[in-house]
């Protein structure tokens, strides 16, 4: 998922890798990963967020640091958090019913 100048991809079951998306035509490194979205080169920044919410928050923070608008991402984050809260609530109800 791309948010502003950053993209995150699932690295393994413990974390998401956050990448800086390079400008079109960037040719600084031959062995950079390519984005599945549009084939642009990605430079690995960090690998730590273990949830979608944490990865979105980190991308928002990085974009805000770079003065990039992230209003749409904040709305997305709110929807993802609401969905996860709803799923946790349903899981508790199912567990308590049985």
C-alpha positions in Angstrom: 0.0 0.0 0.0 1.3 3.4 -0.9 0.8 6.5 1.2 2.3 9.7 -0.1 6.1 9.1 -0.7 6.2 5.8 1.2 5.0 2.3 0.5 4.7 -0.7 2.8 4.7 -4.3 2.0 4.3 -7.4 4.2 7.8 -8.6 4.9 6.9 -11.7 7.1 4.4 -12.6 9.8 6.0 -10.2 12.2 6.5 -7.0 10.3 5.8 -4.7 7.3 8.8 -3.3 5.4 8.5 0.5 4.8 10.0 1.8 1.6 10.7 5.3 0.2 9.2 5.5 -3.3 11.8 7.0 -5.7 10.9 9.5 -8.4 10.1 8.3 -11.9 13.3 7.5 -13.8 15.5 7.3 -10.7 18.5 5.2 -11.4 20.6 5.4 -8.2 20.8 1.7 -7.4 20.6 -1.3 -9.7 19.3 -3.7 -6.9 16.4 -1.9 -5.5 13.0 -3.6 -5.1 10.4 -2.6 -7.6 6.9 -1.5 -6.5 4.1 -3.9 -7.4 1.9 -0.8 -7.9 3.7 0.9 -10.8 7.2 -0.6 -11.0 9.0 2.4 -9.5 12.1 1.7 -7.4 11.8 1.4 -3.6 14.5 2.1 -1.1 14.1 0.2 2.2 13.7 2.5 5.2 12.7 0.3 8.1 10.9 -2.9 9.1 9.1 -2.8 12.3 5.3 -2.2 12.2 3.6 -5.4 12.9 0.0 -4.3 12.1 -1.6 -2.5 9.2 -2.5 0.3 11.6 1.1 0.7 12.8 2.4 0.7 9.2 -0.2 3.3 8.1 0.6 5.5 11.1 4.4 5.3 10.4 3.9 6.3 6.8 1.7 9.2 7.8 4.4 10.3 10.3 7.1 10.1 7.6 5.0 12.0 5.1 4.2 14.7 7.6 7.9 15.0 8.4 8.4 15.5 4.6 5.5 18.0 4.5 3.4 15.8 2.2 -0.4 15.9 2.6 -1.8 12.8 4.3 -5.5 13.7 4.8 -6.7 10.7 2.8 -4.4 8.4 4.7 -5.8 9.6 8.1 -9.3 8.8 6.9 -8.1 5.3 5.7 -6.4 4.7 9.1 -9.7 5.6 10.9 -11.6 3.1 8.7 -9.0 0.3 9.3 -9.0 0.9 13.0 -12.8 0.8 13.1 -12.9 -2.4 11.1 -10.4 -4.1 13.4 -12.3 -2.9 16.5 -15.5 -4.4 15.1 -13.7 -7.7 14.3 -12.3 -7.8 17.8 -15.7 -7.1 19.3 -17.3 -9.9 17.2 -14.6 -12.3 18.2 -15.2 -11.6 21.9 -19.0 -12.0 21.4 -18.4 -15.4 19.7 -16.0 -16.5 22.5 -18.4 -15.5 25.2 -21.4 -17.2 23.5 -19.7 -20.6 23.4 
